[in-house]
Each structure stands twice: as structure tokens, then as C-alpha cells.
Amino acid sequence: MTEKQAHLFKEKCSEKNYKKLISLNNSKLHSFVAKYIELCNPDSFYVCDDSDEDRQYIRNKTVENNEERKIAIEGHTAHFDGYNDQARDKANTKYLLPPDTNLGASLNSTDRDSGLTEVHDYLKNIMAGKEAYVLFFSLGPTNSEFSIPCVQITDSSYVAHSEYILYRTGYEQFKKIGTSGEFFRYMHSAGELANGVSKNVDKRRIYIDLEDDIVYSVNTQYAGNTVGLKKLSLRLAISKASEEGWLAEHMLLMGVHGPGGRKTYFTGAFPSACGKTSTAMLPGENIVGDDIAYLRRKSGKIYSANVECGIFGIIRDVNPKDDAVIWETLNAKGEVIFSNILIDENNNPRWLGDGRGIPEKGINYSGNWNKEKKDPKGNEIPHAHKNARYTVSLYALGNVDSKLDDPKGAEVKGVIYGGRDSSIWPPVQEAFNWVHGVITMGASLESETTAATLGKEGVRVFNPMSNIDFVAIPLGKYIENYLKFASGLKKPPSIFAVNYFQKDRNGGYLTAMEDKRVWVKWMELRVNGDVDATKTPTGYIPKYEDLKKLFKDVLKKDYSQSQYDEQFASRPKENLDKIERIKEIYKTKVKNTPNELFSVLDEQKKRLEETS
């Protein structure tokens, strides 16, 4: 530590906090903290170690700072983001790239030097009058090959509180890495506040600097833009994984129970609001994680770990019938943050689709609310936002899996891809092999848009591996990495595609929400060779007799031959049209696409044409 840094730290923090910082013998860390404390100029800063005392300090600050408010159940708080700060800002989330680097047209980027100049201008003195927090976390189980140390600077106690719930503390891990420079860094400021929310959202910027492994986020509070270790960190991890030969994915990780006490682990990639969390939380199964997973090859097999230990989940339509496990947690004592819900007259959280009807009035992200309230354009304001969220620890869930903190991870036997697809994919199908699944299910994934991102809803969007927003390397290289990842394995994980949103010609859904429990059970049986399947031009589908039995055993429901015939009907025209769309994207918008992608799609086209 330099003399200048020591002077700055002593000026801006207490002796106790100073000692916590200098106990970490890492010059890169000290330089990072000094640079941004000096630039942002907070009145003071607080250093959080792994202690319960520091965690409680942050909890208290969220209420003192008016970033959260206590609600009826002990340990529960509510947070409101600004009216125009309710979702991930894709347009202003950019990679900072030097002039000679090109990630491809599908990835949002800007010149590194100009981007750094812009964001540093915004950060200058932005914390004046505030307290900053320096926090340490670990992505992945600590003391594991999956773990990546992280340091966060923020002036938002809400962001700090969210990260405490979502990630494993990492102060002691920083002691163990010593002078190593291998860690991720995050710099966030909510900016000037008005009524407790970010005021200057027109200057909202979320920049990812791949060269220095730093994420910048400014003039925003919404967790998807500010909790650096989440999707923003995924971008850093994808770049790191590409260099080191592993995968960082937008995936759930779950244990599915089979016959005789067997448990089989699956990863699964779904765009936001497409059933990923509800799949990970299925009754009777075990959740390891619902959002981000790292995958590594070990001893001829693939293992995965959840980089998080909490859930930042969409709360819309969470109800006691369809989501019993999370419903119970959200209505029990314990640490839960609700965001952008409504607080009713009894100080309880309410949200869209909670099964309790619409309250007469309350407080939401628009302020005092009643049923007649309209926005400036004359549109009715719903009582809760469509993208309202909950933040909760996985340790609070009754179905959390024992592998959550296992430093070895869990062996993966199946990979699931799914999205909002009203007319093409059947409810479940299995790829012929790893390459076929990667290309026709993962790399060809399309999904209809939802309220989780800014923009128009219901538009079919190309989203390979449900990861397009976060890929930090050229897309062609990303696909190539996937194809190579399982090369040489005797038995790679099976790949499946699921579709919970298939519709009939009248626009009605062909499957019920709880039916996913059957599709998951079929996949578990299939991976372990317990059931046969029918070969189609696009993959293997279940046999009617197996599904009929599963519907009866799992859901106590009858399942008719006519339901099966409609759900699993051949759709050659829709599939052929999709192949042409996907090929055109990879030909015109993606550089260095592996030739294998086109050959596999052409083979599928030929099979479809022969049977149509």
C-alpha cells in the first residue's frame, strides 16, 4: 500500500475499517479501492468482512437510507426502483472494447477509451454526502476450482444487502489469494437520488471492461443493472471460461429424483420469465441454483456448480398452488427483499397473479396507488410491476440440495433448453447427440419477449443458449467452445428442449403449468435408460404410454391420446421456416460460425422435407 493510499483510507474510514482493508495484502485491490474512493468522493466508506456484525450493519443501513422499508413479517423488507428503472437496460449495457477488437454485430459495445471517459465523468464526486461500502464475495463455492473472488464498491445499501443474500461472503478468501490479481471488480453508484430512487436514469450506464475484469454501473438501482456479481459478472466469466476451457452459463442446476432413491442432476437454460426458476423449484425435486452455473470437465465427466447461493426471482404469478415451496418461504419469517410489489393497507406485499385478488389501494413504485391511478400517458398503473422480484437465500428453502456448497460440484447428466415458443417445439424432446442438441436446440433457441427486459413484449427473438445478452466473446467462438466442450467424452450429457408455452390455433395453452413436472420426470428416466422414445426428424419424443403413466403417478391426472397427438404433432413447415431464419442469422450476423452448424441444420432440413 502506498503512502497516498494509506492517507486516503485513514481520512475516509474508521480505524477498524482501515485495519480490515490493510489486512488484505493485495496491491491491486488497494489501488482499485483508492482510485474509486478518490474519484467518487464519498464522505466515508465502510469495509465489510464476513462477520454477522457487518451484515447486520448493511441491513440497518437499508432502512436508515430509505432504500428498503420493513413490512409485516419479521425480516421482510420492500424496495422500490424508479418508475423508469424496472428492468435490465440492454441498450445502455455495453462492452468496452479497444479499437482492434470486434465481438460481432449481435453484441452491444462501445470504444473502450471513450466509454471509460464517459463513465468516469459520471462517477466524479457522485458519492459526495454519502457513505460507500466495500464488500467481498465469492462466485461459486469457496475453496473450489469453481470459485472466483470478487470485490464490490457501491453507495447503495440495497445493492449490498442483495449481494449478501445472493452470494457467499469472500473476505477470508481474499486473505487466501494473497497478492494474486485474479479477481473480479465492480464499481456502482445509484447516483443522485430523488425520493429514494435514482434520478438521472437518462445517464444510466452499465459497462463491462473485459481487459481489466471490471463492471461499471451508474445512475440505476434495479438489481439486474447493479448487482454486479449477477448477469454483469456472467459476461466476465464467459470471457474467462473461453480462455480456460470451461463454460459459464445462464442456467439452473437441479437434482431430479428417480426410482430407487436415484437423483440425477440437470442444468437448464431459459430466458427470463420462461419457467427457469419454477423448473428449478419443482415440488419433490431439489434446487442447487436457478440462474447461473459454471460447468467444468473432470475425470471424463461434466460437473457444475451454482455461482450463487440465493434467488433474485420474478414474483409475478407465484401462488400457493403452482409454487408451493417458494410461496411458503415468502410467507415465513426470514430475510426476504421484495422489489416493485405493492404494500397493502396491512403492510403486506402483494403482486400480480398471487391469487389474492387486486387490493383497493396501497403503495407501489408509483407512490400512493389506487385502482383508478393512471400514468402520464393515461394508461392504468397495475398494483405491482410485471417484473417485480423477490430476493431470498437458497438456504431458506426446504428443498435446497446438499450439493449447493460442494466444492466438487454436481455431475451433470442432462442439459435442458427452453423458451416461450407458441408454435414450433413440442413440450419435450431429446436431441440425437451432443452436437445435434447444441446446434438445433441451444444455438437455435428463439423465445418470445417478456417484461423482464425493456421493450415490446411478444416478439420472437433469437437467443442462443439463452445467453445472447451476456456472451462476451464472438458468437461463433462461443458456439465452437460448446461443440468442443464434450468432445471425447464417452457419454456426454443428454440434451433436451422443452416448451411450456405451446398454443393451439385459438391461442390457448396446450399444457398446464404443473405439467413440467412430468416432462422433467421423463427426462430423468430417459437419461438413465429407463424408457424408450420415438424418433422424429427433430429429435426423440416420449411414447404416449410412458407419459400417460407419469401424468397419473406424478399429477394424479388422466392424459389422453388426443392430448398427446396435438402436443407432439409434427410441424414441418414451422420447423423448416425456423431453420431458414437461424441459418440467415448465422450467415449474415455471426462471423466465423462453425461449418458444423450449417451441416447439422441442413441434415435436419432434409429429414423434415422427407417426412412432410
N, C-alpha and C positions, 0 to 999 in steps of 0.2 A: 504494500500500500504506500502511495506517495504521501509526502507531507501535505500537499494541497488537498488530496482526498481526505486525509485524516482531519484536517481543519474543517472541511465542509461537513463531514459526518458529525463531528462534535458540535458544530454550530446548529445542525438541523435535527438532531435526535438526542435522546437522553443517554446517560452513561450506560444504562442497562442495554438499550438498543445498540449502542455503539459496540459494546462487547460482543453482542450476538453477531454483528456483522464481521468484525475483525477475527472472530473465531473461525471463520471460513477463510482458509488460506488460499485464495484464488484471485489472482490479479485481474483476470478477465471479468470476473463477477464484480470486483470493486470498481473497475473502470466503467462498467455498464451502469451501476447504481449511481456513481458520481456524476457521470455525464448527464443523466436524465433528471436527477435531483437538482443539479445546477440549472439545466435548461428550463424545466417546468416550474421551478422555484416555489415549492410548497412551503408553508410556514414551518412544517415539521414532517418527519416520517417515522413510521413505526415498523420495526422488523419482527416478523412472525417466525418463531421456530415451531417445533412440533408439539408444543405444550397445549394442554387444555386451557390454560390461562390465556394464551394468545388467541385461541379460537373463540373463547367467550368474549374477549375484547372486541373482536370483529363483530360478533353477534350484537353486542351492545351498541356499537357504533352505527349499525344499520338503522336502528330505531332513533338514536340521537340525531343522525343526519337526515332523517325523514326519507330515507331510501326504502325502508320497509316499515310496516306497521303491524303490531300484534293483532291477531284475530282470535276467535272464540276458543279454539282448542290450544292447550298448552304446547308451546314450541312452534306453533304455526305462525307464519307471517305472510303478508301480501306486499307485492311490489308492483308499481305501475311504471311502464315505459311511456314515453311521449306519444302523442297521437300519431305522429309520422315516423315512429321508431319502433315498429312492432314485428319486424321480420328481418331476415338476412338481406343486406343491401348488396345484391350481386353486382350492380353497375359500378359501385364505388369500392368493390373488393378487387384488388389488383396485385399482380406480382410486380416487384421492382426488378427490372432486368437491364443489364448493361447492353450497349448498342449491338454487340455481336451475338446476342442470344435471342433465339426465337422458339417459343413453346408451341407455336401453331395458332391458327386463327380462332380455334374454339376456346382458347384460354385468354382471359382478360389480363392485360399487362400494360405497364407504362414505363417510360425511361427511368432507370434507377436514380440517376443524379437529380433529375427534376422532381421525381417523387419524394426523395429524401428531403430536398429543399422545401417542398411544399409542406410535408408533414411536420418537419422541424419548426417551420414558421408558425404552424398552428399550435405546436406544443410550447412555444416560448412563453413563459410566465403563466401558463394555463392553469397551474395549480396554486397560484397566489391566493392566500387566505384559506387554503385547505390543508388537510393532513394527507400525506401519501402513505401507502402500505407496500412493504417489500415482503413477498411471500415465496415459499419454496415448496415445490410439489414434485411428484414422480409420475410420469406417464408409464403405466404398466405396473405390475407387482414390483415392489422394491427388491433389491439384491437379486435381480434376474437379468437374463440376456434380453428380455423384452423391455426393461426399464430405461427411460430417458429422463435425466434430471432437468428441471425447469425452474426459472425464476420469473416472477411477475411483479411489475411495478404498476400500481393503479391508485387513483384517488377515489374510487368507488368502493365503499364498504359492501355494497350489494354484490359487486363482481367478486370481491374477496370472499364473501360468505358463500356464494355459489360454488366457487372453486374448492373451498373447504369441504363441501358436501360431495362434490363430483370427483375429487382426486385424492390420492394418497399423499400425505404430507412428506416433504422431501428435504427438510433441513439437515437431518442426520446423514442423508445420502450425499449431500453436498460436502459434508465433512469427509466422507469416504473417498470421493473422487479427487480430493486434494487440489492440485494445480491444473488438473485437466480442463481443457477448453471445450469438451464435448457436452454441451447442454444447450437447451432452447431458451430464448429470452422473449419477453412480452412487455410492451410498453403501452399502457392505456390511460386515457383521461376521458371522463364524461363531458369535460368542457364546462362552459358556463351553464349554470342551472337556473331554470325558472319553474317555480312551484315543484321543485324536487326532480325535474326531468331535464334532459339535455336540450338546450335552447337552440344551438346553431347546427341543426341537422343538415342544413344545406352545405355545411362544411364537414359532413361525415365522411371519414376516410378510413379504410381498412386495407393496409398494405402489408405484403409479405415479402421480406427480403431473404431470398434463398441463399445468398452469398454469406450472410452473417447469421443466419438462423434466428432472425428477429421478426416478430409480428408487431405492427403498429396499429392502434385503433384509437380514434379520436372523435369527439362530439357525438357519441352514441352510448346508450346504456343497454339496449336489447342484448341479451346474453349471447345470441348467435353471432353478434358482431364484436363482443367484448370479452367473453370468456376465452382467453387466448389458447388454452390447452385443448379446446374442443375442435371444431372444424378448421380453425385457422392453423392450429398445430398439426392437423392431419396433412396439410399441404407441405409443411416442413418435413414431416415423417415420410411422405411419399417420395420426396427427393432423396432423403437419406436411405430409404429402403432400396431405391433403384440402384444406388451406388454400392450397396452392401449385399444385394441378392435376396431380400425378403419382401414381403408385401405389407403395406399399411392400407387398411380398407375401411370403408363406410359400412360396417357390418355388425349385426347382432352375433352373439355367441350363446348357445343354449344347449342344455342336456335334455334329450328326449328319452323317456322311459319305454323300454320294450319288454317282451316276455322274459320271465325268469329272473327278474331283477336287473336286466341289462340296461345300460344307459349309453346312448350314442350322442356325440357332440356334432352340432351343425353350426356353421356360420351362415349369415344371410344378409343380402344387400337389397334394400328397398329405399326409394326416395322418401322424403319427409311426408308424413300423413298418408302413407300407403300400407300400413299394417306391420311395420318392423317391430315397434315396441309391443304391440298387442300379441305378436307372434312370440317374441321373447318371453312374454309374461303369461303364456297359455296355462290354464289351470292343470295341475297334475304334472307339469314339467318343471325344469329348473333353469333359472336365468343366471348366466355368467355376465352378460352385458347386452345392451340394446342398441349400441350406436357405432362404436369404433373398435376394431380389432386389428392386432398385428398377427401376421402368420409367418412362421419360420419352418424350414425343413430341418428335421433332426432324426438320425438313425433310420433313414428311409421312409419317414412318415412326415405328415404336416401337423404342426401344433399351433395353437392360437391362444392369445390372452386378451382380455379386456383391458384397455389402457385406462379406463375409468373405474370408479367404484360407486357411481351414482347415476341417476337418470335425470335429464332435462327433457321431459316428455310433453307432447301435445296432450292437453287435458280434454279437448272437445270430444264429446260422446263417451267419455269414461263414466260408466254407470255400474251399479251393483250386479246387474245381470250378466253383462258382457265382459266386465273387467273386475272380477271379484277380488283378486289379490291386491291390485293397486288401489281399488276403492277402499278396502279395509285399512290400508296404510294411510291413505289420505284423510281418513276419519278417525285416526287414533292419535294419541299423544306422541310427540316426537318432532324432530326437526324437519319442517317442510316449508319451502318457499312457493307460494302461488303467485304467478305473474299474469297481469292483464285479465283477471277474472272480475267478477263483481262481488263487492262486500254488501251483504243484505242488511236489513234492519236489526238482525240479531247477531251481527258481526261474524257471519259465516260466509265462506267462499261459495260462489255459485258460478256455473259455467254452462255453455251451450251443450245440450244433449245429456245433462246429468240426470234426467229422469224425474226431476222435481218441479217441472213447470217453470214459467217465467215469473220472477219476482216483480212486485209492483214498483219498487224503487230501490235505490242503493247508491253505492259509489263505485265507479269504474274508471278506466283510463281517460274518459272524457270529463271526469269530475262527478258532480251530483247527477244521478241518472234517474229518468222515469221512462215509461213506455212510449211517451209521445216525443221524446227528445230526438232532434234531428241534427245532422252535421251541417256545415255551411252550404253544402250543395242541395240541401233539402232531403237527404236520404236518412231513413230511420237508423239510429245507432243501436245495435244489439246490446243486450245487457252485459255480454262478455265478448272479448275478441275471438275470432275464429282460430287465431294462432296462440291463444292463451296457453300457459305452460305450468308445469309443476317441477320442482327440483327436490329430489329426495335421495337419501343414501340407499344403496343396494342392501346394506347390512340391516336395514329396517324391514326388509321383505321376508316373508315366511318361506318363500320358495327360492331363496338365493342358493347358488350351487357352491359346493365345497371347493371347486377349482378356482374361485374368484381370485384368491391371493396365492395360488400355487405358482411358484417361480418357474416351474417347468411348462405351465400352460396346460391345455387340454388337447388330446388328439382329435383331429377333425376328420370325420368320415363322410360328410356331406356339405355341399355349398348350395345355397338357395338364392335365386334371383327373382324379384317380383316388383311389380309397379301397378299403376292404375291403367288397366287395359280393358276397354269395354267390348272389344270385338274380335280379338285375334287369338290370344293364348287360351288354352283350356285351364281349368282350375289347378291342375298339377301335371307336370310331365318331366321325364328324365332324359338327359342327353345321352347320346350313344357312347361318348367317351369325354375325357377332359377337354380336348381341343374343340370338339363339336360344341360342348357346353359353354366354354369360354367365348366362342365366336357367335353362336346363334342365340344364346341366352344372355350372357354377360355383356359382350361388346355390342350387341344389337338391342339392348334394353331401351324401350321407349316408355314414357309414362305421362299421363295427363296431369297438368299442373294443379297445385292446391294453394291454400292461403299461407303456407309456410315460407314462401318467398314472395317478394314484391312483384306485382304484375298481374296480367289477366289469368283467370282460372280456366281449367278445362281444355287447355291446348296440349296436344301430343308433342312431347319434347324428347329428343334423343338424349339419353343419359347412360352411357356405358358404365356397367358395374355400379350404377347409382352413385358415381363418383366424379362426374364431369366437372362439377363446381370446384373440386378440390385437387384435381390432378395437377401436379407441379412439374411435370416433365412432358415432353411431346407425346401426344396421344398414341401415335404409332409405336413409340418406345414402350409406353405403358402396356399396350396390348401384347407386344413382344415379350415383355417381362412375365406376363401372365402365362403365355404359352410355354415358356421355358421353365416356369417355376415347378411344375410337376414332372418335367422330363426325367425319365429314368426311374421313376418310382414304380414298384411292382403293382401297387394298387392305389392310384390317386383317389382322392375323394370323389364321390359321385356328384354330378351337378344337376340341379333341378331348377325348373321355372314354375312359379305359382302365379295365380291371378285371382285375387279376391273380389274383383270388380267387373266381372263378365256380365253383360246385359243381354236381354232379349230384344226383339225388334221394337217393342213398346217402351224400351228404356228401363225396364225393371231388372233388378239384380237377380241372377240365376242361382246364387249361393247365399246362404246366411252367414253372418259374421262368425258364428261359432263353428262353421264348417271347416275352418282352417285347422281345427284340432284333428280332424280326420285326415286332411292332406298331410299333416306333419307325421301322424302315426304311420301312414302308408309309406312315406319316405324312409322312416326308421326301419320298417320291415324290409323294404326294398334294398337298402344299403347292406343289410345283414343277410340277404339271400333268402328271406322267408316267404316271399311272394313272387310270382311271375308277372309279366307285363305284356301288353300288346304293342307291337312295333308299328309306328306311323311314319310318314315322311319327315316329321319334325322331331321325333323322339319317342320314348316309350311312355304309354299311358296305363293307368291301372285297369285291371279287369273288373267288370261290374260286380262279380261275386265277392271280391275282396272288399270293395267299397261298401257294398250292402251290409256285410258283416261288421265292418268298422263303424258305420253310422249307428248300427244297433248297439254295439258294445260301448262306444265312446260317448255318443249323444243320446242314446235311447230313442232314436228316430228311425222311421222307415225311409228307405231310399229306393225310388222306383227306377225301373229300366228306362222309362221316358225321361226322367231327370238326367240320367247318365247319358242317354243318347243326345240330348240337347246340349249338355255341358261339354261333352267330348266330341262333338260333331266336327268333321273335317271342314276347314275353312281355307281351301286352297287359294282363292282369289285374294283374300285379305293377307295371307302369308306371302304370296308372290309379290303383292304390292309393297309389303314391308321390306322384303329382300331388296327390291329396286331402290327404295328410299335409303336403306342402310348403305348399299354399295355406292350410291351417289355421294353420300356424305363422306365416306372414306376416300373416294376418288378425288373429290373437289376440295375438301376442307381439312383433310388429315395428311400430313406428309409422312413418307416412309412407312405406310401401312404394310404390315407383313403380307406377302403374297398368299400365304395360307388362308387369310381371312376371305379373300375373294374366291379361292378354290372351294372352300367349305360351303360358302353361301351358294355358289353355282351348283354344287352337288345337291344341296337341299332344294334348290330351284328345280333341278331335273327330277328329283323324286316327286315333288309336288305336281309337276306337269304330267308325269306318267300316271298319276292317280286321279287327276281332275277330269 
